[in-house]
Amino acid sequence: MTAAAAEAVSRRLGAAVRDLSGSWYGRHMAAAERAIRARLPLVDLVLEVRDARVPDSSSFEPLRRRRGPLDPDRRRVVLLNKADLADPSETEEWVAYIKKQTSCPCVAVNSHSRESIKELLNVVQTRIREIKHGENNCTGTALLVGIPNVGKSAIVNAMHQIGRIAAAEKGKLKHAIVSSHPGETRDISGYKVASHPNIYVLDTPGVLSPRFKDDGSGPRLALTGAIKDSLLEDYDIVQFLLAIVNSGKEYRKWDKLNKAGDTFSCGNTITSRGHNNKGQHASDHTQDFFVKAVRQVLFETVSRFNGDLGHVDELRRLIGHQLVNLQEVFKVSTESSKDMCKPIALKLLNLYRTGRLGHYTLENVPDVRQEVVA
């Protein structure tokens, strides 16, 4: 029942995304898609980067529409990036599902983990050797594709750095632009990631189709940052986020905060036993004591709520109550509730997108049995 109410909250955000009519798909993105399509037949391997939190919605639509050399998927490897932000057990299920459905390798990736990148490099090298029939003295190319803000540039930077060190390469490191905002990569650039065989990865701009395959994809992609926040109302996005937090199980882990010396309570100012907050800036919401206070407020408000979260109006009432309490946590001083929402939304979304509010997978693995019946 709670999940149904959360889905109802998401419909408002979904309607806002539909009203955009794919306005994010401008001239630059259309040109990028054409450039990617032109290179697809020329490379040895395609690395499709998806977001592990939304493995289905973040699939690269131009590959779905393509027919030809990539059918079947013998030249594709699917990367579920940002695995550190998703539910680990759900990610394992998605990896197994994608492998079965596509018959191509699928790897969970954390671009900030050296071991994860090493595993990815091994997979890429193995596939290139297979494609090149075991040759070592050759050159292989891989095209890195995906939607905006899925972490392609972070992956290629890590592969470039770690691969060069392993191969004892000399010379100046290149760096792809990494940003939390979608659409920062504008050109296709090549990076050497391995020797014997020599492997070059081409980083490409993100491309997000102007149309989604279902109404649920829009809100999920907005929440994970694939669609620019500036195109939507902050309140709609943060409402969807809090609906997910309140209807999930992650917040129940925060009960321990009440017993760990962090004494923030709803209606009080932030205090922290055992901390003098030396070196911690009151304006920096990413500091640990701030994150703990946010988690504690969310836990207390949902735990003490006496309404029925299975009803969408009651869920919205709880969300409104949480935003009021978070105003004090974030020290937001405004005269109107509308002015209050924007800074709170920006801070909350930042904490969610960096994993400070827990690990969430927003899409369930499809039931294969139902797909067969259908």
C-alpha positions as CSV (number, residue, x, y, z in Angstrom):
1,M,0.0,0.0,0.0
2,T,2.8,2.4,0.9
3,A,4.5,1.7,-2.5
4,A,1.2,2.6,-4.3
5,A,1.1,5.9,-2.5
6,A,4.7,6.6,-3.4
7,E,3.8,5.8,-7.1
8,A,1.0,8.3,-6.9
9,V,3.4,11.0,-5.7
10,S,5.7,10.2,-8.6
11,R,2.9,10.8,-11.1
12,R,3.0,14.6,-10.5
13,L,6.7,14.6,-11.3
14,G,6.0,12.3,-14.3
15,A,3.5,14.8,-15.7
16,A,6.1,17.6,-15.3
17,V,8.6,15.5,-17.3
18,R,6.1,14.8,-20.0
19,D,5.3,18.5,-20.3
20,L,8.9,19.1,-21.2
21,S,8.3,17.3,-24.4
22,G,11.9,16.1,-24.6
23,S,13.3,19.7,-24.5
24,W,16.6,18.3,-23.1
25,Y,17.2,16.7,-26.5
26,G,18.6,19.8,-28.3
27,R,20.9,20.3,-31.3
28,H,24.1,19.2,-29.4
29,M,22.5,16.0,-28.2
30,A,21.1,15.2,-31.7
31,A,24.6,15.8,-33.2
32,A,26.1,13.6,-30.5
33,E,23.7,10.7,-31.3
34,R,24.6,11.0,-35.0
35,A,28.3,10.9,-34.3
36,I,27.9,7.9,-32.0
37,R,25.8,6.0,-34.6
38,A,28.5,6.7,-37.2
39,R,31.2,5.2,-35.0
40,L,29.3,2.1,-33.9
41,P,30.3,0.0,-36.9
42,L,33.9,1.1,-36.6
43,V,34.7,0.0,-33.1
44,D,35.5,-3.4,-31.7
45,L,33.4,-3.2,-28.5
46,V,30.6,-1.1,-27.1
47,L,30.5,-0.3,-23.4
48,E,27.0,0.6,-22.5
49,V,27.0,2.5,-19.1
50,R,23.8,2.3,-17.1
51,D,22.9,3.6,-13.7
52,A,22.7,0.7,-11.2
53,R,19.8,2.4,-9.4
54,V,17.7,2.4,-12.6
55,P,19.1,-0.3,-14.8
56,D,16.2,-0.4,-17.2
57,S,15.3,3.3,-17.5
58,S,19.0,4.2,-18.0
59,S,19.5,1.8,-21.0
60,F,20.9,3.6,-24.1
61,E,18.0,3.9,-26.4
62,P,20.0,4.3,-29.7
63,L,21.3,0.8,-29.1
64,R,17.8,-0.6,-28.7
65,R,16.8,1.0,-32.0
66,R,19.8,-0.1,-33.9
67,R,19.8,-3.1,-36.2
68,G,22.9,-4.6,-37.8
69,P,26.4,-5.4,-36.6
70,L,25.4,-5.2,-32.9
71,D,22.8,-7.9,-33.2
72,P,23.2,-10.1,-31.3
73,D,25.0,-8.4,-28.5
74,R,28.3,-10.1,-29.0
75,R,30.2,-6.8,-29.1
76,R,28.5,-5.2,-26.2
77,V,29.3,-5.1,-22.4
78,V,26.8,-3.6,-20.0
79,L,28.2,-1.6,-17.1
80,L,25.9,-0.9,-14.1
81,N,27.8,2.1,-12.8
82,K,27.2,3.8,-9.4
83,A,26.7,0.3,-7.9
84,D,27.9,1.9,-4.6
85,L,24.7,3.9,-4.5
86,A,22.3,1.0,-5.2
87,D,21.1,-1.9,-3.2
88,P,23.8,-4.6,-3.5
89,S,21.4,-7.6,-3.6
90,E,19.2,-5.9,-6.2
91,T,22.3,-5.1,-8.3
92,E,23.3,-8.8,-8.3
93,E,19.9,-9.8,-9.5
94,W,20.0,-7.1,-12.3
95,V,23.4,-8.3,-13.4
96,A,22.2,-11.9,-13.7
97,Y,19.0,-10.8,-15.5
98,I,20.8,-8.7,-18.0
99,K,23.3,-11.4,-18.7
100,K,20.5,-13.9,-19.4
101,Q,18.4,-11.5,-21.5
102,T,21.2,-10.0,-23.6
103,S,23.7,-12.9,-23.7
104,C,26.4,-10.3,-23.2
105,P,28.7,-9.6,-20.2
106,C,27.3,-7.3,-17.5
107,V,29.5,-5.8,-14.7
108,A,28.6,-3.8,-11.6
109,V,31.0,-0.9,-11.4
110,N,32.0,1.6,-8.8
111,S,34.1,4.2,-10.6
112,H,35.7,5.3,-7.3
113,S,36.9,1.8,-6.5
114,R,40.3,0.8,-7.8
115,E,39.4,-2.9,-7.5
116,S,36.1,-2.4,-9.4
117,I,37.9,-0.6,-12.3
118,K,40.6,-3.4,-12.4
119,E,37.8,-5.9,-12.8
120,L,36.3,-3.9,-15.6
121,L,39.6,-3.6,-17.4
122,N,40.0,-7.4,-17.2
123,V,36.6,-7.9,-18.8
124,V,37.4,-5.4,-21.6
125,Q,40.8,-6.9,-22.3
126,T,39.3,-10.4,-22.3
127,R,36.5,-9.4,-24.8
128,I,39.0,-7.6,-27.1
129,R,41.3,-10.6,-27.1
130,E,38.3,-12.8,-28.0
131,I,37.3,-10.4,-30.8
132,K,40.9,-10.2,-32.1
133,H,41.2,-14.0,-31.9
134,G,43.8,-14.0,-29.2
135,E,46.2,-11.5,-30.7
136,N,48.3,-9.4,-28.3
137,N,50.1,-7.2,-30.8
138,C,47.0,-5.4,-32.1
139,T,44.9,-2.4,-31.3
140,G,41.3,-2.5,-30.0
141,T,38.7,0.2,-29.7
142,A,35.8,0.5,-27.3
143,L,33.0,3.1,-27.5
144,L,31.7,4.2,-24.1
145,V,28.0,5.2,-24.4
146,G,25.1,6.1,-22.1
147,I,22.6,8.7,-21.0
148,P,23.7,12.0,-19.3
149,N,25.2,12.0,-15.8
150,V,25.6,8.2,-15.7
151,G,29.3,8.4,-14.9
152,K,31.0,7.7,-18.3
153,S,33.7,10.3,-17.9
154,A,34.5,9.1,-14.3
155,I,34.9,5.5,-15.6
156,V,37.1,6.5,-18.5
157,N,39.3,8.6,-16.3
158,A,39.7,5.7,-13.8
159,M,40.4,3.2,-16.6
160,H,42.9,5.5,-18.2
161,Q,44.8,6.1,-15.0
162,I,44.8,2.5,-13.7
163,G,45.4,1.0,-17.1
164,R,48.4,3.2,-17.8
165,I,50.0,2.4,-14.4
166,A,49.5,-1.3,-15.0
167,A,51.1,-1.0,-18.4
168,A,53.9,1.3,-17.1
169,E,52.9,3.9,-19.7
170,K,54.7,7.2,-19.7
171,G,53.5,10.6,-20.7
172,K,50.9,13.1,-19.5
173,L,47.5,11.8,-18.2
174,K,44.4,13.0,-20.0
175,H,41.3,13.8,-18.0
176,A,37.7,13.8,-19.1
177,I,35.5,16.4,-17.6
178,V,33.5,15.0,-14.7
179,S,30.5,16.9,-13.4
180,S,27.4,16.2,-11.3
181,H,25.4,18.1,-14.0
182,P,24.2,16.3,-17.1
183,G,25.5,17.3,-20.5
184,E,29.0,18.4,-19.6
185,T,30.8,16.1,-22.2
186,R,30.3,17.7,-25.6
187,D,32.9,15.9,-27.8
188,I,34.2,12.3,-28.4
189,S,37.7,11.8,-27.0
190,G,40.0,8.8,-27.0
191,Y,41.9,7.4,-23.9
192,K,44.4,4.6,-23.8
193,V,43.5,2.1,-21.1
194,A,45.7,-1.0,-21.8
195,S,48.7,-2.4,-23.6
196,H,49.1,-5.9,-25.2
197,P,46.7,-5.5,-26.8
198,N,46.6,-1.7,-27.0
199,I,43.0,-0.6,-26.1
200,Y,41.6,2.8,-26.6
201,V,38.2,3.9,-25.1
202,L,36.2,6.6,-26.8
203,D,34.2,8.7,-24.3
204,T,31.0,10.2,-25.8
205,P,28.5,12.8,-24.8
206,G,25.4,11.5,-23.0
207,V,22.3,11.0,-25.1
208,L,18.8,10.8,-23.5
209,S,15.9,10.0,-25.8
210,P,13.1,12.6,-26.0
211,R,10.6,9.8,-25.4
212,F,10.6,7.1,-22.7
213,K,9.2,3.6,-23.0
214,D,7.0,4.0,-19.9
215,D,5.7,6.8,-17.7
216,G,7.7,5.7,-14.7
217,S,11.1,6.3,-16.3
218,G,10.8,10.1,-16.3
219,P,10.6,10.6,-12.5
220,R,13.3,8.0,-11.8
221,L,15.7,9.6,-14.3
222,A,14.9,13.1,-12.9
223,L,15.7,11.9,-9.4
224,T,19.0,10.3,-10.4
225,G,20.1,13.4,-12.2
226,A,19.9,12.4,-15.9
227,I,17.5,15.3,-16.5
228,K,18.7,18.8,-15.5
229,D,17.1,19.9,-12.2
230,S,16.7,23.4,-13.6
231,L,14.0,22.1,-16.0
232,L,11.8,20.8,-13.2
233,E,10.3,22.1,-9.9
234,D,12.6,21.3,-7.0
235,Y,9.5,20.5,-4.8
236,D,8.3,17.8,-7.2
237,I,11.7,16.0,-7.3
238,V,12.2,16.1,-3.5
239,Q,8.6,15.0,-2.9
240,F,9.4,11.9,-5.0
241,L,12.6,11.3,-3.1
242,L,11.0,11.5,0.3
243,A,8.2,9.3,-0.8
244,I,10.8,6.6,-1.7
245,V,12.6,7.1,1.6
246,N,9.3,6.9,3.6
247,S,8.0,3.8,1.8
248,G,11.3,1.9,1.9
249,K,13.3,0.1,4.7
250,E,16.5,2.1,4.6
251,Y,15.4,4.6,7.2
252,R,14.8,1.9,9.8
253,K,18.6,1.4,10.0
254,W,18.8,5.0,11.4
255,D,17.1,4.1,14.7
256,K,20.6,3.5,16.1
257,L,21.4,7.2,15.7
258,N,19.1,7.9,18.7
259,K,21.4,5.8,20.8
260,A,24.8,6.9,19.4
261,G,25.1,10.3,21.1
262,D,23.7,12.4,18.2
263,T,21.0,14.3,20.0
264,F,19.2,16.2,17.3
265,S,15.4,16.1,17.9
266,C,12.6,17.6,15.9
267,G,12.0,21.1,17.2
268,N,15.5,21.5,18.7
269,T,18.7,22.9,17.4
270,I,21.6,20.7,16.4
271,T,23.8,19.5,19.2
272,S,26.3,16.7,19.1
273,R,27.6,15.0,22.2
274,G,31.2,14.1,22.0
275,H,31.9,16.6,19.2
276,N,32.9,20.2,19.5
277,N,32.3,20.6,15.7
278,K,35.8,22.0,15.4
279,G,36.8,22.3,11.7
280,Q,33.2,21.5,10.7
281,H,31.4,24.4,8.9
282,A,27.8,25.0,9.8
283,S,27.0,25.7,6.2
284,D,28.4,22.4,4.8
285,H,25.5,20.0,4.7
286,T,27.8,17.1,3.7
287,Q,29.6,17.0,7.0
288,D,28.9,13.8,9.0
289,F,27.2,15.5,11.9
290,F,24.8,17.2,9.4
291,V,24.1,13.9,7.6
292,K,23.3,12.2,10.9
293,A,21.0,15.0,11.9
294,V,19.1,14.7,8.6
295,R,18.8,10.9,8.9
296,Q,17.6,11.3,12.5
297,V,14.9,13.8,11.6
298,L,13.6,11.6,8.8
299,F,13.6,8.6,11.0
300,E,11.8,10.4,13.9
301,T,9.2,12.0,11.6
302,V,8.2,8.8,9.8
303,S,8.3,6.6,12.9
304,R,6.1,9.0,14.9
305,F,3.7,9.7,12.1
306,N,0.2,8.5,13.1
307,G,-1.4,8.7,9.6
308,D,-1.9,6.0,7.0
309,L,1.1,6.1,4.6
310,G,-0.9,4.0,2.2
311,H,-3.0,7.1,1.3
312,V,-1.3,9.6,-0.9
313,D,-2.7,12.6,0.9
314,E,-1.3,11.3,4.2
315,L,2.1,10.6,2.6
316,R,2.2,14.2,1.3
317,R,1.3,15.5,4.8
318,L,4.3,13.6,6.2
319,I,6.6,14.9,3.5
320,G,5.5,18.5,4.3
321,H,6.1,17.9,8.0
322,Q,9.6,16.6,7.2
323,L,10.5,19.6,5.0
324,V,9.5,21.9,7.9
325,N,11.8,20.0,10.3
326,L,14.6,19.9,7.8
327,Q,14.4,23.7,7.5
328,E,15.9,23.9,11.0
329,V,18.5,21.2,10.3
330,F,19.8,23.0,7.2
331,K,19.4,26.4,8.9
332,V,17.2,27.7,6.1
333,S,15.6,31.0,7.0
334,T,12.9,32.1,4.6
335,E,9.5,33.8,4.8
336,S,7.5,31.5,2.6
337,S,7.3,27.7,2.3
338,K,8.1,28.0,-1.5
339,D,11.3,29.8,-0.8
340,M,12.2,27.2,1.9
341,C,11.8,24.3,-0.5
342,K,14.6,25.1,-3.0
343,P,17.6,25.1,-0.7
344,I,16.3,22.1,1.2
345,A,15.6,20.2,-2.0
346,L,19.1,20.9,-3.4
347,K,20.8,19.7,-0.2
348,L,18.6,16.6,0.1
349,L,19.1,15.6,-3.6
350,N,22.9,16.1,-3.2
351,L,22.9,13.7,-0.1
352,Y,20.8,11.1,-2.0
353,R,22.9,11.3,-5.2
354,T,26.1,10.8,-3.2
355,G,24.8,7.9,-1.2
356,R,24.6,9.7,2.1
357,L,20.9,8.7,2.6
358,G,21.5,5.0,1.9
359,H,21.4,2.6,-1.0
360,Y,18.3,2.6,-3.2
361,T,17.5,0.6,-6.4
362,L,14.4,2.2,-7.9
363,E,13.5,-0.6,-10.3
364,N,12.7,-4.2,-9.6
365,V,14.0,-7.0,-11.8
366,P,11.2,-8.1,-14.2
367,D,9.6,-11.4,-13.5
368,V,10.8,-13.6,-16.4
369,R,7.8,-15.9,-16.0
370,Q,5.4,-13.1,-16.6
371,E,7.4,-11.9,-19.6
372,V,7.2,-15.4,-21.1
373,V,3.4,-15.5,-20.5
374,A,3.0,-12.0,-22.1
